[in-house]
Amino acid sequence: MKKIVILHSNIAPDASDDELDCLVQAEAIAEALRTLNYEPVLLPFEINLNNTITMLKSLKPAAVFNIVETLDSKGSLIHFAPAILDALRIPYTGCPTQAIYLTSNKPMAKKIMRDAGVSTPDWIEQDGFISRQNDCNQYLIKSSWEHASIGLDENSLITFTDKAAMIKEMKLREKKLGGFCYAEAYIDGREFNVALISDHEEARVLPIAEMLFQDYAPEKLKIVDYKAKWDADSFEYNNTIRRFDFQDDDSLLISSLREIALQCWNVFSLCGYARVDFRVDNNSKPWVLEVNTNPCLSPDAGFAAALEKAEIKYHEAIGLIIDNALKSTRREI
């Protein structure tokens, strides 16, 4: 059997739920690989890079299934894993180093999208850069690097007064958000996730999901925040519902979301699998919030739900992702 190393974040014993989920993904992927007659080996990606490199050289895997989300609990170091695999010339799943780096820095990704003609909400960066093309006065303060809606809650929404005040507010929230942050114009409207997977060298758009904010009070902020993703006892978690079925009058919007997701795939040279997150305003205009090059593959997460809706079995999708890694040419170093 071919050996596949599942390279995952090194999780501390006192890790938060979003970090622990990486181990859930690893176990699910391992089970799928066994079904496909591969030999899976779980390997934590340590801050002592020499240890990881030594283990990878010793194991000599046919490929690495890369689900590293953090290094030393820092999302800003996510690109270290594929960079080392490039240097070792080991095939790996998912997106290449450059794509992971560019998209994990969310303000940088927004600049690239703007340059490519992809609509993304206005934003203000902590270093003073500002992109305000519209008159929106409501902004969400978000982490520039961290994933999983870290630090995002109802208190993240603030009113724009001037740039200096926004930068001061971002500075105050650095610790909660895990480092540098930015303020993004809040798009009042609907929220969608578009999952993509490489299917025989081409990107396939999986069934598009809308996140419904069920029984939310009119004044309650309708966003997929940290509680909605990770706090199983919260109102937000139990009332943020995913749906895949739409009325005919949404057909043009769904088509537009597909086209923009594929455009993002091409702009960032994605491969393997990815997810693009959208808000759609009250005029039905889509705005890209984020391009996720390492979306969660837990069996109860959105990507797996999209696979199920597409009638693709979980292990079959893992097989497609592995095949893409094994057949692709060596990544550029």
ABEGO torsion letter per residue (X at the ends): XBBBBBBBBBBBAABBAAAAAAAAAAAAAAAAAAAAGBBBBBBBBBABAAAAAAAAAAAGBABBBBABABBGGBAAAAAAAAAAAAAAGBBBBEBBAAAAAAAABAAAAAAAAAAAGBBBBBBBBAAGBBBBABABABBBBBBAABBGGBGBBAAABBBBABAAAAAAAAAAAAAAAGEBBBBBBBBBEBBBBBBBBBBGGBBBBBBBBBBBBBGBBAABBBBBBAAAAABAABAAAAABBBBABBBAAAAAAAAAAAAAAAAAAAAAGBBGBBBBBBBBBAAGBBBBABBBABBBABAABAAAAAAAAAGBBAAAAAAAAAAAAAABBBBBX
